[in-house]
Structures are given as structure tokens and as C-alpha cells.
Amino acid sequence: MKIVINGIHANLRFSAAHMIPEHESCGCIHGHSYIVDVKVEGKRSGTHGFVADF
């Protein structure tokens, strides 16, 4: 697993495997690859430049 953070943009790539017992097309173990891409936008506040919504 790798997390790349560039400013306020983060990218996470991972793979996962699963199976659904007795399912015609998903009965055998198989995997998928996923990409989670997050970009945070907003006004930065404080001395550390956090973007937060509470």
C-alpha cells in the first residue's frame, strides 16, 4: 500500500480479493484494484495551514 501526499491532494492505490460462495460469476476468489483520490479545498487557517470543517 502506498500513500502519496502532494500538498492537499492524496492518492491511495490498493488491491483486494474476495469471493461470493455459490455465486455463478463470483464464486472463485478474484481481485480488484482500487484508487482513492482525495483533494481537499478550502480556506487554510492557523499557523499550520489546516483546512477543517467542524
PDBQT receptor file of N, H, CA, C and O in Angstrom, charges set to zero:
ATOM      1  N   MET A   1       0.841  -1.169   0.000  1.00  0.00    +0.000 N 
ATOM      2  CA  MET A   1       0.000   0.000   0.000  1.00  0.00    +0.000 C 
ATOM      3  C   MET A   1       0.888   1.234   0.000  1.00  0.00    +0.000 C 
ATOM      4  O   MET A   1       1.900   1.288   0.699  1.00  0.00    +0.000 OA
ATOM      5  N   LYS A   2       0.498   2.221  -0.791  1.00  0.00    +0.000 N 
ATOM      6  H   LYS A   2      -0.324   2.177  -1.360  1.00  0.00    +0.000 HD
ATOM      7  CA  LYS A   2       1.295   3.434  -0.917  1.00  0.00    +0.000 C 
ATOM      8  C   LYS A   2       0.379   4.643  -0.834  1.00  0.00    +0.000 C 
ATOM      9  O   LYS A   2      -0.648   4.701  -1.511  1.00  0.00    +0.000 OA
ATOM     10  N   ILE A   3       0.749   5.597  -0.011  1.00  0.00    +0.000 N 
ATOM     11  H   ILE A   3       1.582   5.550   0.539  1.00  0.00    +0.000 HD
ATOM     12  CA  ILE A   3       0.006   6.850   0.081  1.00  0.00    +0.000 C 
ATOM     13  C   ILE A   3       0.926   7.964  -0.379  1.00  0.00    +0.000 C 
ATOM     14  O   ILE A   3       2.016   8.142   0.164  1.00  0.00    +0.000 OA
ATOM     15  N   VAL A   4       0.489   8.711  -1.376  1.00  0.00    +0.000 N 
ATOM     16  H   VAL A   4      -0.396   8.567  -1.817  1.00  0.00    +0.000 HD
ATOM     17  CA  VAL A   4       1.264   9.833  -1.892  1.00  0.00    +0.000 C 
ATOM     18  C   VAL A   4       0.519  11.108  -1.521  1.00  0.00    +0.000 C 
ATOM     19  O   VAL A   4      -0.648  11.277  -1.876  1.00  0.00    +0.000 OA
ATOM     20  N   ILE A   5       1.188  11.998  -0.812  1.00  0.00    +0.000 N 
ATOM     21  H   ILE A   5       2.136  11.861  -0.524  1.00  0.00    +0.000 HD
ATOM     22  CA  ILE A   5       0.561  13.256  -0.425  1.00  0.00    +0.000 C 
ATOM     23  C   ILE A   5       1.333  14.394  -1.066  1.00  0.00    +0.000 C 
ATOM     24  O   ILE A   5       2.543  14.523  -0.882  1.00  0.00    +0.000 OA
ATOM     25  N   ASN A   6       0.623  15.214  -1.817  1.00  0.00    +0.000 N 
ATOM     26  H   ASN A   6      -0.360  15.110  -1.967  1.00  0.00    +0.000 HD
ATOM     27  CA  ASN A   6       1.222  16.348  -2.511  1.00  0.00    +0.000 C 
ATOM     28  C   ASN A   6       0.404  17.579  -2.140  1.00  0.00    +0.000 C 
ATOM     29  O   ASN A   6      -0.640  17.834  -2.741  1.00  0.00    +0.000 OA
ATOM     30  N   GLY A   7       0.872  18.346  -1.154  1.00  0.00    +0.000 N 
ATOM     31  H   GLY A   7       1.720  18.139  -0.666  1.00  0.00    +0.000 HD
ATOM     32  CA  GLY A   7       0.099  19.500  -0.701  1.00  0.00    +0.000 C 
ATOM     33  C   GLY A   7      -1.174  19.041  -0.034  1.00  0.00    +0.000 C 
ATOM     34  O   GLY A   7      -1.126  18.390   1.010  1.00  0.00    +0.000 OA
ATOM     35  N   ILE A   8      -2.316  19.367  -0.617  1.00  0.00    +0.000 N 
ATOM     36  H   ILE A   8      -2.355  19.896  -1.465  1.00  0.00    +0.000 HD
ATOM     37  CA  ILE A   8      -3.596  18.936  -0.057  1.00  0.00    +0.000 C 
ATOM     38  C   ILE A   8      -4.290  17.956  -1.003  1.00  0.00    +0.000 C 
ATOM     39  O   ILE A   8      -5.516  17.949  -1.114  1.00  0.00    +0.000 OA
ATOM     40  N   HIS A   9      -3.509  17.144  -1.669  1.00  0.00    +0.000 N 
ATOM     41  H   HIS A   9      -2.513  17.149  -1.579  1.00  0.00    +0.000 HD
ATOM     42  CA  HIS A   9      -4.010  16.127  -2.591  1.00  0.00    +0.000 C 
ATOM     43  C   HIS A   9      -3.390  14.796  -2.185  1.00  0.00    +0.000 C 
ATOM     44  O   HIS A   9      -2.172  14.713  -2.029  1.00  0.00    +0.000 OA
ATOM     45  N   ALA A  10      -4.193  13.760  -2.011  1.00  0.00    +0.000 N 
ATOM     46  H   ALA A  10      -5.183  13.828  -2.138  1.00  0.00    +0.000 HD
ATOM     47  CA  ALA A  10      -3.681  12.448  -1.608  1.00  0.00    +0.000 C 
ATOM     48  C   ALA A  10      -4.214  11.379  -2.555  1.00  0.00    +0.000 C 
ATOM     49  O   ALA A  10      -5.343  11.472  -3.037  1.00  0.00    +0.000 OA
ATOM     50  N   ASN A  11      -3.396  10.368  -2.815  1.00  0.00    +0.000 N 
ATOM     51  H   ASN A  11      -2.479  10.292  -2.423  1.00  0.00    +0.000 HD
ATOM     52  CA  ASN A  11      -3.747   9.278  -3.706  1.00  0.00    +0.000 C 
ATOM     53  C   ASN A  11      -3.383   7.970  -3.018  1.00  0.00    +0.000 C 
ATOM     54  O   ASN A  11      -2.259   7.817  -2.539  1.00  0.00    +0.000 OA
ATOM     55  N   LEU A  12      -4.314   7.028  -2.963  1.00  0.00    +0.000 N 
ATOM     56  H   LEU A  12      -5.227   7.152  -3.352  1.00  0.00    +0.000 HD
ATOM     57  CA  LEU A  12      -4.087   5.726  -2.342  1.00  0.00    +0.000 C 
ATOM     58  C   LEU A  12      -4.492   4.654  -3.338  1.00  0.00    +0.000 C 
ATOM     59  O   LEU A  12      -5.613   4.664  -3.847  1.00  0.00    +0.000 OA
ATOM     60  N   ARG A  13      -3.586   3.732  -3.617  1.00  0.00    +0.000 N 
ATOM     61  H   ARG A  13      -2.676   3.724  -3.204  1.00  0.00    +0.000 HD
ATOM     62  CA  ARG A  13      -3.871   2.606  -4.511  1.00  0.00    +0.000 C 
ATOM     63  C   ARG A  13      -3.759   1.314  -3.715  1.00  0.00    +0.000 C 
ATOM     64  O   ARG A  13      -2.806   1.132  -2.957  1.00  0.00    +0.000 OA
ATOM     65  N   PHE A  14      -4.738   0.404  -3.886  1.00  0.00    +0.000 N 
ATOM     66  H   PHE A  14      -5.512   0.552  -4.502  1.00  0.00    +0.000 HD
ATOM     67  CA  PHE A  14      -4.673  -0.877  -3.194  1.00  0.00    +0.000 C 
ATOM     68  C   PHE A  14      -5.459  -1.920  -3.981  1.00  0.00    +0.000 C 
ATOM     69  O   PHE A  14      -6.286  -1.593  -4.831  1.00  0.00    +0.000 OA
ATOM     70  N   SER A  15      -5.181  -3.168  -3.678  1.00  0.00    +0.000 N 
ATOM     71  H   SER A  15      -4.509  -3.434  -2.987  1.00  0.00    +0.000 HD
ATOM     72  CA  SER A  15      -5.883  -4.289  -4.295  1.00  0.00    +0.000 C 
ATOM     73  C   SER A  15      -6.559  -5.101  -3.203  1.00  0.00    +0.000 C 
ATOM     74  O   SER A  15      -6.076  -5.160  -2.072  1.00  0.00    +0.000 OA
ATOM     75  N   ALA A  16      -7.672  -5.724  -3.545  1.00  0.00    +0.000 N 
ATOM     76  H   ALA A  16      -8.064  -5.676  -4.464  1.00  0.00    +0.000 HD
ATOM     77  CA  ALA A  16      -8.402  -6.548  -2.589  1.00  0.00    +0.000 C 
ATOM     78  C   ALA A  16      -8.969  -7.761  -3.323  1.00  0.00    +0.000 C 
ATOM     79  O   ALA A  16      -9.310  -7.686  -4.504  1.00  0.00    +0.000 OA
ATOM     80  N   ALA A  17      -9.063  -8.874  -2.607  1.00  0.00    +0.000 N 
ATOM     81  H   ALA A  17      -8.786  -8.936  -1.648  1.00  0.00    +0.000 HD
ATOM     82  CA  ALA A  17      -9.609 -10.104  -3.181  1.00  0.00    +0.000 C 
ATOM     83  C   ALA A  17     -10.840 -10.529  -2.385  1.00  0.00    +0.000 C 
ATOM     84  O   ALA A  17     -10.950 -10.261  -1.189  1.00  0.00    +0.000 OA
ATOM     85  N   HIS A  18     -11.763 -11.199  -3.080  1.00  0.00    +0.000 N 
ATOM     86  H   HIS A  18     -11.674 -11.416  -4.051  1.00  0.00    +0.000 HD
ATOM     87  CA  HIS A  18     -12.960 -11.699  -2.406  1.00  0.00    +0.000 C 
ATOM     88  C   HIS A  18     -13.600 -12.787  -3.252  1.00  0.00    +0.000 C 
ATOM     89  O   HIS A  18     -13.194 -13.039  -4.386  1.00  0.00    +0.000 OA
ATOM     90  N   MET A  19     -14.595 -13.416  -2.682  1.00  0.00    +0.000 N 
ATOM     91  H   MET A  19     -14.925 -13.211  -1.760  1.00  0.00    +0.000 HD
ATOM     92  CA  MET A  19     -15.412 -14.389  -3.391  1.00  0.00    +0.000 C 
ATOM     93  C   MET A  19     -16.800 -14.388  -2.770  1.00  0.00    +0.000 C 
ATOM     94  O   MET A  19     -16.972 -14.013  -1.611  1.00  0.00    +0.000 OA
ATOM     95  N   ILE A  20     -17.776 -14.806  -3.541  1.00  0.00    +0.000 N 
ATOM     96  H   ILE A  20     -17.637 -15.110  -4.483  1.00  0.00    +0.000 HD
ATOM     97  CA  ILE A  20     -19.142 -14.940  -3.043  1.00  0.00    +0.000 C 
ATOM     98  C   ILE A  20     -19.517 -16.411  -3.224  1.00  0.00    +0.000 C 
ATOM     99  O   ILE A  20     -19.763 -16.849  -4.348  1.00  0.00    +0.000 OA
ATOM    100  N   PRO A  21     -19.563 -17.180  -2.125  1.00  0.00    +0.000 N 
ATOM    101  CA  PRO A  21     -19.846 -18.614  -2.229  1.00  0.00    +0.000 C 
ATOM    102  C   PRO A  21     -21.137 -18.891  -3.011  1.00  0.00    +0.000 C 
ATOM    103  O   PRO A  21     -22.155 -18.225  -2.823  1.00  0.00    +0.000 OA
ATOM    104  N   GLU A  22     -21.061 -19.879  -3.877  1.00  0.00    +0.000 N 
ATOM    105  H   GLU A  22     -20.234 -20.420  -4.029  1.00  0.00    +0.000 HD
ATOM    106  CA  GLU A  22     -22.187 -20.359  -4.677  1.00  0.00    +0.000 C 
ATOM    107  C   GLU A  22     -22.727 -19.326  -5.673  1.00  0.00    +0.000 C 
ATOM    108  O   GLU A  22     -23.829 -19.489  -6.197  1.00  0.00    +0.000 OA
ATOM    109  N   HIS A  23     -21.965 -18.277  -5.933  1.00  0.00    +0.000 N 
ATOM    110  H   HIS A  23     -21.069 -18.145  -5.508  1.00  0.00    +0.000 HD
ATOM    111  CA  HIS A  23     -22.367 -17.282  -6.935  1.00  0.00    +0.000 C 
ATOM    112  C   HIS A  23     -21.795 -17.709  -8.282  1.00  0.00    +0.000 C 
ATOM    113  O   HIS A  23     -20.644 -18.140  -8.351  1.00  0.00    +0.000 OA
ATOM    114  N   GLU A  24     -22.568 -17.598  -9.341  1.00  0.00    +0.000 N 
ATOM    115  H   GLU A  24     -23.503 -17.248  -9.285  1.00  0.00    +0.000 HD
ATOM    116  CA  GLU A  24     -22.154 -18.095 -10.656  1.00  0.00    +0.000 C 
ATOM    117  C   GLU A  24     -20.866 -17.453 -11.162  1.00  0.00    +0.000 C 
ATOM    118  O   GLU A  24     -19.956 -18.166 -11.583  1.00  0.00    +0.000 OA
ATOM    119  N   SER A  25     -20.767 -16.139 -11.131  1.00  0.00    +0.000 N 
ATOM    120  H   SER A  25     -21.506 -15.559 -10.789  1.00  0.00    +0.000 HD
ATOM    121  CA  SER A  25     -19.579 -15.494 -11.692  1.00  0.00    +0.000 C 
ATOM    122  C   SER A  25     -18.570 -15.030 -10.643  1.00  0.00    +0.000 C 
ATOM    123  O   SER A  25     -17.444 -14.686 -11.003  1.00  0.00    +0.000 OA
ATOM    124  N   CYS A  26     -18.930 -15.009  -9.373  1.00  0.00    +0.000 N 
ATOM    125  H   CYS A  26     -19.845 -15.288  -9.081  1.00  0.00    +0.000 HD
ATOM    126  CA  CYS A  26     -18.012 -14.536  -8.320  1.00  0.00    +0.000 C 
ATOM    127  C   CYS A  26     -17.699 -15.621  -7.299  1.00  0.00    +0.000 C 
ATOM    128  O   CYS A  26     -17.237 -15.316  -6.200  1.00  0.00    +0.000 OA
ATOM    129  N   GLY A  27     -17.943 -16.889  -7.647  1.00  0.00    +0.000 N 
ATOM    130  H   GLY A  27     -18.318 -17.137  -8.540  1.00  0.00    +0.000 HD
ATOM    131  CA  GLY A  27     -17.726 -17.982  -6.710  1.00  0.00    +0.000 C 
ATOM    132  C   GLY A  27     -16.266 -18.316  -6.473  1.00  0.00    +0.000 C 
ATOM    133  O   GLY A  27     -15.923 -18.862  -5.424  1.00  0.00    +0.000 OA
ATOM    134  N   CYS A  28     -15.400 -18.000  -7.420  1.00  0.00    +0.000 N 
ATOM    135  H   CYS A  28     -15.678 -17.556  -8.272  1.00  0.00    +0.000 HD
ATOM    136  CA  CYS A  28     -13.961 -18.232  -7.259  1.00  0.00    +0.000 C 
ATOM    137  C   CYS A  28     -13.308 -16.945  -6.759  1.00  0.00    +0.000 C 
ATOM    138  O   CYS A  28     -13.735 -15.837  -7.082  1.00  0.00    +0.000 OA
ATOM    139  N   ILE A  29     -12.258 -17.134  -5.961  1.00  0.00    +0.000 N 
ATOM    140  H   ILE A  29     -11.911 -18.035  -5.699  1.00  0.00    +0.000 HD
ATOM    141  CA  ILE A  29     -11.572 -15.950  -5.443  1.00  0.00    +0.000 C 
ATOM    142  C   ILE A  29     -10.971 -15.159  -6.599  1.00  0.00    +0.000 C 
ATOM    143  O   ILE A  29     -10.335 -15.715  -7.495  1.00  0.00    +0.000 OA
ATOM    144  N   HIS A  30     -11.185 -13.871  -6.556  1.00  0.00    +0.000 N 
ATOM    145  H   HIS A  30     -11.702 -13.420  -5.828  1.00  0.00    +0.000 HD
ATOM    146  CA  HIS A  30     -10.666 -12.975  -7.584  1.00  0.00    +0.000 C 
ATOM    147  C   HIS A  30     -10.451 -11.609  -6.948  1.00  0.00    +0.000 C 
ATOM    148  O   HIS A  30     -10.917 -11.350  -5.838  1.00  0.00    +0.000 OA
ATOM    149  N   GLY A  31      -9.749 -10.747  -7.652  1.00  0.00    +0.000 N 
ATOM    150  H   GLY A  31      -9.370 -10.958  -8.554  1.00  0.00    +0.000 HD
ATOM    151  CA  GLY A  31      -9.398  -9.461  -7.057  1.00  0.00    +0.000 C 
ATOM    152  C   GLY A  31      -9.759  -8.274  -7.922  1.00  0.00    +0.000 C 
ATOM    153  O   GLY A  31     -10.084  -8.392  -9.104  1.00  0.00    +0.000 OA
ATOM    154  N   HIS A  32      -9.686  -7.138  -7.283  1.00  0.00    +0.000 N 
ATOM    155  H   HIS A  32      -9.421  -7.042  -6.323  1.00  0.00    +0.000 HD
ATOM    156  CA  HIS A  32      -9.934  -5.855  -7.935  1.00  0.00    +0.000 C 
ATOM    157  C   HIS A  32      -8.875  -4.877  -7.455  1.00  0.00    +0.000 C 
ATOM    158  O   HIS A  32      -8.367  -5.002  -6.340  1.00  0.00    +0.000 OA
ATOM    159  N   SER A  33      -8.546  -3.917  -8.280  1.00  0.00    +0.000 N 
ATOM    160  H   SER A  33      -8.959  -3.815  -9.186  1.00  0.00    +0.000 HD
ATOM    161  CA  SER A  33      -7.635  -2.840  -7.892  1.00  0.00    +0.000 C 
ATOM    162  C   SER A  33      -8.449  -1.562  -7.754  1.00  0.00    +0.000 C 
ATOM    163  O   SER A  33      -9.360  -1.296  -8.537  1.00  0.00    +0.000 OA
ATOM    164  N   TYR A  34      -8.102  -0.783  -6.748  1.00  0.00    +0.000 N 
ATOM    165  H   TYR A  34      -7.362  -0.999  -6.111  1.00  0.00    +0.000 HD
ATOM    166  CA  TYR A  34      -8.844   0.440  -6.458  1.00  0.00    +0.000 C 
ATOM    167  C   TYR A  34      -7.894   1.618  -6.354  1.00  0.00    +0.000 C 
ATOM    168  O   TYR A  34      -6.728   1.465  -5.991  1.00  0.00    +0.000 OA
ATOM    169  N   ILE A  35      -8.405   2.784  -6.674  1.00  0.00    +0.000 N 
ATOM    170  H   ILE A  35      -9.352   2.908  -6.968  1.00  0.00    +0.000 HD
ATOM    171  CA  ILE A  35      -7.678   4.040  -6.477  1.00  0.00    +0.000 C 
ATOM    172  C   ILE A  35      -8.617   4.984  -5.733  1.00  0.00    +0.000 C 
ATOM    173  O   ILE A  35      -9.741   5.234  -6.168  1.00  0.00    +0.000 OA
ATOM    174  N   VAL A  36      -8.139   5.499  -4.612  1.00  0.00    +0.000 N 
ATOM    175  H   VAL A  36      -7.226   5.295  -4.258  1.00  0.00    +0.000 HD
ATOM    176  CA  VAL A  36      -8.878   6.517  -3.866  1.00  0.00    +0.000 C 
ATOM    177  C   VAL A  36      -8.119   7.816  -4.057  1.00  0.00    +0.000 C 
ATOM    178  O   VAL A  36      -6.947   7.918  -3.692  1.00  0.00    +0.000 OA
ATOM    179  N   ASP A  37      -8.776   8.794  -4.620  1.00  0.00    +0.000 N 
ATOM    180  H   ASP A  37      -9.727   8.711  -4.917  1.00  0.00    +0.000 HD
ATOM    181  CA  ASP A  37      -8.150  10.072  -4.925  1.00  0.00    +0.000 C 
ATOM    182  C   ASP A  37      -8.893  11.153  -4.148  1.00  0.00    +0.000 C 
ATOM    183  O   ASP A  37     -10.090  11.358  -4.350  1.00  0.00    +0.000 OA
ATOM    184  N   VAL A  38      -8.185  11.840  -3.263  1.00  0.00    +0.000 N 
ATOM    185  H   VAL A  38      -7.213  11.673  -3.098  1.00  0.00    +0.000 HD
ATOM    186  CA  VAL A  38      -8.813  12.840  -2.396  1.00  0.00    +0.000 C 
ATOM    187  C   VAL A  38      -8.154  14.193  -2.612  1.00  0.00    +0.000 C 
ATOM    188  O   VAL A  38      -6.929  14.314  -2.601  1.00  0.00    +0.000 OA
ATOM    189  N   LYS A  39      -8.978  15.195  -2.807  1.00  0.00    +0.000 N 
ATOM    190  H   LYS A  39      -9.973  15.097  -2.816  1.00  0.00    +0.000 HD
ATOM    191  CA  LYS A  39      -8.486  16.561  -2.903  1.00  0.00    +0.000 C 
ATOM    192  C   LYS A  39      -9.302  17.406  -1.939  1.00  0.00    +0.000 C 
ATOM    193  O   LYS A  39     -10.532  17.418  -1.999  1.00  0.00    +0.000 OA
ATOM    194  N   VAL A  40      -8.615  18.110  -1.051  1.00  0.00    +0.000 N 
ATOM    195  H   VAL A  40      -7.616  18.100  -1.002  1.00  0.00    +0.000 HD
ATOM    196  CA  VAL A  40      -9.275  18.952  -0.058  1.00  0.00    +0.000 C 
ATOM    197  C   VAL A  40      -9.110  20.404  -0.477  1.00  0.00    +0.000 C 
ATOM    198  O   VAL A  40      -8.002  20.866  -0.748  1.00  0.00    +0.000 OA
ATOM    199  N   GLU A  41     -10.226  21.114  -0.525  1.00  0.00    +0.000 N 
ATOM    200  H   GLU A  41     -11.126  20.739  -0.305  1.00  0.00    +0.000 HD
ATOM    201  CA  GLU A  41     -10.185  22.528  -0.874  1.00  0.00    +0.000 C 
ATOM    202  C   GLU A  41     -10.875  23.334   0.211  1.00  0.00    +0.000 C 
ATOM    203  O   GLU A  41     -11.877  22.900   0.779  1.00  0.00    +0.000 OA
ATOM    204  N   GLY A  42     -10.345  24.484   0.487  1.00  0.00    +0.000 N 
ATOM    205  H   GLY A  42      -9.531  24.836   0.025  1.00  0.00    +0.000 HD
ATOM    206  CA  GLY A  42     -10.945  25.366   1.473  1.00  0.00    +0.000 C 
ATOM    207  C   GLY A  42      -9.935  26.394   1.931  1.00  0.00    +0.000 C 
ATOM    208  O   GLY A  42      -8.774  26.374   1.522  1.00  0.00    +0.000 OA
ATOM    209  N   LYS A  43     -10.386  27.277   2.772  1.00  0.00    +0.000 N 
ATOM    210  H   LYS A  43     -11.329  27.292   3.104  1.00  0.00    +0.000 HD
ATOM    211  CA  LYS A  43      -9.515  28.311   3.300  1.00  0.00    +0.000 C 
ATOM    212  C   LYS A  43      -8.629  27.711   4.388  1.00  0.00    +0.000 C 
ATOM    213  O   LYS A  43      -9.118  27.074   5.321  1.00  0.00    +0.000 OA
ATOM    214  N   ARG A  44      -7.327  27.920   4.257  1.00  0.00    +0.000 N 
ATOM    215  H   ARG A  44      -6.930  28.437   3.499  1.00  0.00    +0.000 HD
ATOM    216  CA  ARG A  44      -6.386  27.429   5.261  1.00  0.00    +0.000 C 
ATOM    217  C   ARG A  44      -6.409  28.361   6.462  1.00  0.00    +0.000 C 
ATOM    218  O   ARG A  44      -6.484  29.581   6.316  1.00  0.00    +0.000 OA
ATOM    219  N   SER A  45      -6.342  27.769   7.655  1.00  0.00    +0.000 N 
ATOM    220  H   SER A  45      -6.281  26.778   7.774  1.00  0.00    +0.000 HD
ATOM    221  CA  SER A  45      -6.371  28.579   8.867  1.00  0.00    +0.000 C 
ATOM    222  C   SER A  45      -5.268  28.149   9.822  1.00  0.00    +0.000 C 
ATOM    223  O   SER A  45      -4.713  27.058   9.686  1.00  0.00    +0.000 OA
ATOM    224  N   GLY A  46      -4.956  28.990  10.771  1.00  0.00    +0.000 N 
ATOM    225  H   GLY A  46      -5.407  29.875  10.881  1.00  0.00    +0.000 HD
ATOM    226  CA  GLY A  46      -3.955  28.661  11.774  1.00  0.00    +0.000 C 
ATOM    227  C   GLY A  46      -2.544  28.733  11.228  1.00  0.00    +0.000 C 
ATOM    228  O   GLY A  46      -2.335  28.997  10.044  1.00  0.00    +0.000 OA
ATOM    229  N   THR A  47      -1.585  28.498  12.097  1.00  0.00    +0.000 N 
ATOM    230  H   THR A  47      -1.755  28.284  13.059  1.00  0.00    +0.000 HD
ATOM    231  CA  THR A  47      -0.176  28.583  11.701  1.00  0.00    +0.000 C 
ATOM    232  C   THR A  47       0.276  27.383  10.887  1.00  0.00    +0.000 C 
ATOM    233  O   THR A  47       1.284  27.457  10.184  1.00  0.00    +0.000 OA
ATOM    234  N   HIS A  48      -0.464  26.266  10.973  1.00  0.00    +0.000 N 
ATOM    235  H   HIS A  48      -1.282  26.206  11.544  1.00  0.00    +0.000 HD
ATOM    236  CA  HIS A  48      -0.077  25.054  10.247  1.00  0.00    +0.000 C 
ATOM    237  C   HIS A  48      -0.793  24.911   8.908  1.00  0.00    +0.000 C 
ATOM    238  O   HIS A  48      -0.496  23.988   8.150  1.00  0.00    +0.000 OA
ATOM    239  N   GLY A  49      -1.724  25.801   8.604  1.00  0.00    +0.000 N 
ATOM    240  H   GLY A  49      -1.965  26.551   9.220  1.00  0.00    +0.000 HD
ATOM    241  CA  GLY A  49      -2.409  25.765   7.315  1.00  0.00    +0.000 C 
ATOM    242  C   GLY A  49      -3.442  24.668   7.177  1.00  0.00    +0.000 C 
ATOM    243  O   GLY A  49      -3.652  24.163   6.074  1.00  0.00    +0.000 OA
ATOM    244  N   PHE A  50      -4.094  24.283   8.267  1.00  0.00    +0.000 N 
ATOM    245  H   PHE A  50      -3.922  24.693   9.163  1.00  0.00    +0.000 HD
ATOM    246  CA  PHE A  50      -5.112  23.238   8.221  1.00  0.00    +0.000 C 
ATOM    247  C   PHE A  50      -6.363  23.718   7.499  1.00  0.00    +0.000 C 
ATOM    248  O   PHE A  50      -6.726  24.892   7.567  1.00  0.00    +0.000 OA
ATOM    249  N   VAL A  51      -7.019  22.786   6.802  1.00  0.00    +0.000 N 
ATOM    250  H   VAL A  51      -6.724  21.832   6.747  1.00  0.00    +0.000 HD
ATOM    251  CA  VAL A  51      -8.343  23.022   6.250  1.00  0.00    +0.000 C 
ATOM    252  C   VAL A  51      -9.268  22.100   7.029  1.00  0.00    +0.000 C 
ATOM    253  O   VAL A  51      -9.127  20.879   6.961  1.00  0.00    +0.000 OA
ATOM    254  N   ALA A  52     -10.222  22.677   7.776  1.00  0.00    +0.000 N 
ATOM    255  H   ALA A  52     -10.337  23.669   7.831  1.00  0.00    +0.000 HD
ATOM    256  CA  ALA A  52     -11.095  21.862   8.623  1.00  0.00    +0.000 C 
ATOM    257  C   ALA A  52     -12.513  22.405   8.590  1.00  0.00    +0.000 C 
ATOM    258  O   ALA A  52     -12.731  23.608   8.444  1.00  0.00    +0.000 OA
ATOM    259  N   ASP A  53     -13.478  21.495   8.730  1.00  0.00    +0.000 N 
ATOM    260  H   ASP A  53     -13.301  20.518   8.849  1.00  0.00    +0.000 HD
ATOM    261  CA  ASP A  53     -14.884  21.855   8.798  1.00  0.00    +0.000 C 
ATOM    262  C   ASP A  53     -15.487  21.105   9.974  1.00  0.00    +0.000 C 
ATOM    263  O   ASP A  53     -15.656  19.888   9.909  1.00  0.00    +0.000 OA
ATOM    264  N   PHE A  54     -15.811  21.810  11.039  1.00  0.00    +0.000 N 
ATOM    265  H   PHE A  54     -15.673  22.799  11.092  1.00  0.00    +0.000 HD
ATOM    266  CA  PHE A  54     -16.377  21.166  12.232  1.00  0.00    +0.000 C 
ATOM    267  C   PHE A  54     -17.813  21.557  12.404  1.00  0.00    +0.000 C 
ATOM    268  O   PHE A  54     -18.463  21.116  13.351  1.00  0.00    +0.000 OA
TER     269      PHE A  54
